[in-house]
Amino acid sequence: MRAKAAQALCLLNIGLLVAVQPLLAYEPPKNSKDAKPITKQTPTLNADQKLQIRLAEEELRAYEKEHGATVVDFPNRLGDLARVYIINGQIAQAERTISRALDSAKTFRAPELIIPGLMSNYAFEMAPYDKVKARRAATIGLEFANKLPFGSSERLGYLFNLISLYKRLDAPNEANKQIADLDEQLHALEKANGLDERMIESTADTLSQMSTLYCLPNKTGSGDFKRAESYQLRAIAQYDKLPKDKRLMAHVHLQQWYQGFGMDQKSIEQGNVIKSLNNGKPYVRRVCHGCGMG
């Protein structure tokens, strides 16, 4: 009955989850689904919009004057300005600015470390306004993400973000293809021997994140609890290859995950694993009295 209740909870929470990743710096407007594509520059700007753009332009000029255009953060500064143009409807200016940012990023020794995040941020901001331009930006980012080391957290993170973007674009076929591609890479990493600790952890983290695409306690998901759980179990199998402290926290997370669905028996099972990793004691979260966060 608990499992059925958990599945029912998932089915009630039908919607879209966009996981927060290091590559993303985007919160979509609440009415993004209703936003109409804007393919031309907005003819008029109100005073607040003009001020926002002017301040962003001045900030970039000041940064370039102080640091020059050859520092590694410069492309991202251009990307920040491009996104300001987007949210104020200045699509043509945004396109010119992101093109300049892309050209700048390509001059550095390892553009694959810059361009995926740059284009991911831009694509997410552009998505409510122009889906074609958002897709194009994502494709450019993917081209460079595929040059990153296989199994690296940066590469896996971009691929996961791309799934979220395609869901935002209401492109289920592309999202499903990307899920299949990422899953294929994850399976290869799970089977590989001799991976270092960092790669094992990034694989486990990504598997755990994949679970959120299908079902998450108290948040939106597509309602497939069994598939969500399968990713959680694949993740814990990888975490169990790590040192004891990381294994402990992974099992604490999984116990809380089951508790969120009211699955008491599976929560108890995880509690027993936690005790075996914690000198026979249940895990007790430390309370921080000084920070005010509890």
C-alpha positions as CSV (number, residue, x, y, z in Angstrom):
1,M,0.0,0.0,0.0
2,R,2.9,2.3,0.8
3,A,4.3,1.8,-2.7
4,K,1.0,2.4,-4.3
5,A,0.5,5.6,-2.3
6,A,4.0,6.8,-3.4
7,Q,3.1,6.1,-7.0
8,A,-0.2,7.9,-6.6
9,L,1.7,10.9,-5.1
10,C,4.0,11.0,-8.1
11,L,1.1,10.9,-10.5
12,L,-0.5,13.9,-8.7
13,N,2.7,15.8,-9.1
14,I,2.7,15.8,-12.9
15,G,4.8,18.7,-14.3
16,L,8.3,19.8,-15.2
17,L,11.3,19.8,-12.9
18,V,14.3,21.8,-13.8
19,A,17.1,20.8,-11.5
20,V,19.5,23.4,-10.4
21,Q,23.0,22.7,-11.8
22,P,26.2,24.6,-11.6
23,L,25.9,25.4,-15.3
24,L,22.6,27.1,-14.9
25,A,21.9,30.6,-13.7
26,Y,18.3,30.9,-14.9
27,E,14.9,31.2,-13.2
28,P,12.2,31.4,-15.9
29,P,9.5,34.0,-15.7
30,K,6.3,32.6,-14.2
31,N,4.4,33.2,-17.5
32,S,7.1,31.7,-19.7
33,K,4.6,29.2,-21.1
34,D,2.5,32.1,-22.4
35,A,5.4,34.1,-23.7
36,K,5.3,34.7,-27.4
37,P,8.4,34.4,-29.5
38,I,10.1,37.7,-30.1
39,T,12.2,37.8,-33.2
40,K,12.6,41.5,-33.6
41,Q,13.9,44.2,-31.3
42,T,11.2,45.7,-29.1
43,P,10.6,49.2,-30.5
44,T,10.1,50.9,-27.2
45,L,11.6,50.5,-23.7
46,N,10.3,51.9,-20.5
47,A,12.5,53.8,-18.1
48,D,13.3,50.8,-15.9
49,Q,14.3,48.7,-18.9
50,K,16.6,51.5,-20.2
51,L,18.2,51.8,-16.9
52,Q,18.8,48.1,-16.5
53,I,20.4,47.9,-19.9
54,R,22.5,51.0,-19.4
55,L,23.8,49.7,-16.0
56,A,24.7,46.3,-17.5
57,E,26.5,48.0,-20.4
58,E,28.4,50.3,-18.1
59,E,29.4,47.4,-15.8
60,L,30.8,45.5,-18.8
61,R,32.8,48.5,-20.0
62,A,34.2,49.1,-16.5
63,Y,35.2,45.4,-16.3
64,E,36.8,45.4,-19.7
65,K,38.7,48.6,-18.9
66,E,40.0,47.2,-15.6
67,H,40.8,43.6,-16.7
68,G,40.9,43.7,-20.5
69,A,39.2,41.3,-22.8
70,T,41.7,38.5,-22.5
71,V,40.8,37.3,-19.0
72,V,39.0,33.9,-18.9
73,D,35.8,35.4,-17.3
74,F,35.3,37.9,-20.1
75,P,33.1,35.7,-22.3
76,N,30.8,35.1,-19.3
77,R,30.5,38.8,-18.6
78,L,29.4,39.2,-22.2
79,G,26.9,36.4,-21.7
80,D,25.5,38.2,-18.7
81,L,24.9,41.3,-20.8
82,A,23.3,39.2,-23.5
83,R,20.8,37.8,-21.1
84,V,19.9,41.3,-19.9
85,Y,19.2,42.2,-23.5
86,I,16.9,39.1,-23.8
87,I,14.8,39.8,-20.8
88,N,14.2,43.3,-22.1
89,G,13.2,42.1,-25.5
90,Q,16.4,43.2,-27.3
91,I,16.9,40.0,-29.2
92,A,19.0,41.3,-32.0
93,Q,21.5,42.9,-29.5
94,A,21.5,39.7,-27.5
95,E,22.4,37.7,-30.5
96,R,25.3,40.0,-31.4
97,T,26.5,40.0,-27.9
98,I,26.5,36.2,-27.5
99,S,28.2,35.9,-30.8
100,R,31.0,38.1,-29.5
101,A,31.1,36.1,-26.3
102,L,31.4,32.9,-28.3
103,D,34.3,34.3,-30.4
104,S,36.0,35.5,-27.3
105,A,35.7,32.0,-25.6
106,K,37.2,30.3,-28.6
107,T,40.4,32.3,-28.2
108,F,41.2,30.6,-24.9
109,R,43.2,27.4,-24.5
110,A,40.3,25.2,-23.3
111,P,37.1,26.7,-24.8
112,E,35.2,23.5,-23.9
113,L,35.4,24.6,-20.3
114,I,33.7,27.9,-21.0
115,I,31.3,27.5,-23.9
116,P,28.9,24.8,-22.6
117,G,28.0,26.9,-19.5
118,L,27.9,30.1,-21.5
119,M,25.5,28.7,-24.1
120,S,23.4,26.8,-21.6
121,N,22.7,30.0,-19.6
122,Y,21.9,31.8,-22.9
123,A,19.6,29.1,-24.2
124,F,17.6,28.9,-21.0
125,E,17.1,32.6,-21.0
126,M,16.2,32.7,-24.7
127,A,13.8,29.7,-24.5
128,P,10.6,31.7,-23.7
129,Y,11.3,34.2,-26.5
130,D,12.7,32.3,-29.4
131,K,12.9,28.5,-29.4
132,V,14.9,28.3,-32.6
133,K,17.7,30.5,-31.2
134,A,17.6,28.6,-27.9
135,R,18.0,25.3,-29.7
136,R,20.9,26.7,-31.7
137,A,22.7,27.9,-28.6
138,A,22.2,24.5,-26.9
139,T,23.6,22.7,-30.0
140,I,26.7,24.9,-29.9
141,G,27.2,24.1,-26.2
142,L,26.8,20.4,-26.8
143,E,29.4,20.5,-29.5
144,F,32.0,21.7,-27.0
145,A,30.6,19.7,-24.1
146,N,31.3,16.5,-26.0
147,K,35.0,17.6,-26.0
148,L,35.1,17.4,-22.3
149,P,36.6,14.3,-20.6
150,F,34.2,11.4,-20.7
151,G,32.5,11.0,-17.3
152,S,33.6,14.4,-16.1
153,S,31.1,16.3,-13.9
154,E,31.1,19.2,-16.3
155,R,30.2,17.0,-19.3
156,L,27.5,15.1,-17.4
157,G,26.1,18.3,-15.9
158,Y,25.7,19.9,-19.3
159,L,24.0,16.8,-20.8
160,F,21.6,16.8,-17.9
161,N,20.9,20.5,-18.3
162,L,20.2,19.9,-22.0
163,I,17.4,17.5,-21.0
164,S,15.8,20.2,-18.8
165,L,16.1,22.7,-21.7
166,Y,14.3,20.4,-24.2
167,K,11.6,19.9,-21.6
168,R,11.3,23.7,-21.3
169,L,11.0,23.9,-25.1
170,D,8.2,21.3,-25.1
171,A,10.4,19.1,-27.3
172,P,9.8,15.6,-25.8
173,N,11.4,13.7,-28.7
174,E,14.7,15.7,-28.2
175,A,14.5,15.3,-24.5
176,N,14.0,11.6,-24.7
177,K,16.8,11.2,-27.1
178,Q,19.1,13.2,-24.8
179,I,18.0,11.0,-21.9
180,A,18.9,7.9,-23.9
181,D,22.3,9.3,-24.8
182,L,23.1,10.3,-21.3
183,D,21.9,7.0,-19.9
184,E,24.1,5.2,-22.4
185,Q,27.1,7.1,-21.1
186,L,26.1,6.5,-17.5
187,H,25.8,2.7,-18.1
188,A,29.3,2.7,-19.6
189,L,30.7,4.5,-16.5
190,E,28.9,2.2,-14.1
191,K,30.5,-0.8,-15.8
192,A,33.9,0.7,-16.1
193,N,36.8,-0.5,-14.0
194,G,39.5,1.8,-12.5
195,L,37.6,5.0,-12.4
196,D,38.9,7.6,-9.9
197,E,36.9,8.7,-7.0
198,R,35.8,12.0,-8.7
199,M,34.4,10.2,-11.7
200,I,32.6,7.7,-9.6
201,E,31.0,10.5,-7.6
202,S,30.0,12.5,-10.6
203,T,28.4,9.4,-12.1
204,A,26.5,8.8,-8.9
205,D,25.5,12.5,-8.6
206,T,24.1,12.5,-12.1
207,L,22.2,9.3,-11.6
208,S,20.6,10.8,-8.5
209,Q,19.7,13.9,-10.5
210,M,18.2,11.8,-13.3
211,S,15.7,10.5,-10.7
212,T,14.3,14.0,-10.3
213,L,13.1,14.0,-13.9
214,Y,10.5,11.3,-13.0
215,C,9.4,11.7,-9.4
216,L,10.5,13.7,-6.3
217,P,8.8,14.1,-2.9
218,N,6.7,17.3,-2.7
219,K,7.9,18.5,-6.0
220,T,6.8,18.2,-9.6
221,G,7.8,15.2,-11.7
222,S,6.5,13.1,-14.5
223,G,5.0,10.5,-12.2
224,D,7.1,7.4,-12.8
225,F,8.1,6.4,-9.3
226,K,9.6,3.0,-10.3
227,R,11.9,4.7,-12.8
228,A,12.9,7.4,-10.3
229,E,13.7,4.7,-7.7
230,S,15.8,2.7,-10.3
231,Y,18.0,5.8,-10.7
232,Q,18.3,6.2,-7.0
233,L,19.4,2.6,-6.6
234,R,21.9,2.8,-9.4
235,A,23.3,6.0,-7.8
236,I,23.6,4.3,-4.4
237,A,25.5,1.4,-6.0
238,Q,28.1,3.9,-7.2
239,Y,28.2,5.8,-3.9
240,D,29.0,2.5,-2.2
241,K,32.3,2.5,-4.0
242,L,33.3,5.7,-2.3
243,P,34.9,6.3,1.2
244,K,32.7,5.6,4.2
245,D,31.8,9.2,5.0
246,K,30.4,9.7,1.5
247,R,28.6,6.4,1.6
248,L,27.0,7.4,4.9
249,M,25.6,10.6,3.5
250,A,24.4,8.9,0.4
251,H,22.4,6.4,2.4
252,V,21.1,9.2,4.6
253,H,19.8,10.9,1.5
254,L,18.2,7.7,0.2
255,Q,16.5,7.2,3.6
256,Q,15.1,10.7,3.5
257,W,14.0,10.1,-0.1
258,Y,12.0,7.1,0.9
259,Q,10.6,8.9,4.0
260,G,9.3,11.6,1.6
261,F,7.0,9.0,0.1
262,G,6.0,7.4,3.4
263,M,7.8,4.2,2.6
264,D,8.6,3.1,6.1
265,Q,10.0,-0.4,5.5
266,K,12.5,0.8,2.9
267,S,13.4,3.8,5.2
268,I,14.1,1.3,8.0
269,E,16.3,-0.8,5.7
270,Q,18.4,2.3,4.9
271,G,18.5,3.1,8.6
272,N,20.1,-0.2,9.2
273,V,22.7,0.4,6.6
274,I,23.4,3.8,8.1
275,K,24.0,2.3,11.5
276,S,26.5,-0.2,10.0
277,L,28.4,2.8,8.6
278,N,28.1,4.9,11.7
279,N,29.5,2.7,14.5
280,G,26.1,1.1,15.2
281,K,24.4,4.5,15.7
282,P,21.6,6.3,13.7
283,Y,22.7,9.4,11.9
284,V,21.9,12.6,13.8
285,R,22.3,15.8,11.9
286,R,24.5,18.3,13.7
287,V,22.7,21.5,14.8
288,C,24.4,24.8,14.0
289,H,23.2,27.2,16.7
290,G,25.4,30.1,15.6
291,C,24.3,30.3,12.0
292,G,20.6,30.7,12.7
293,M,19.7,27.9,10.3
294,G,19.1,25.2,12.9
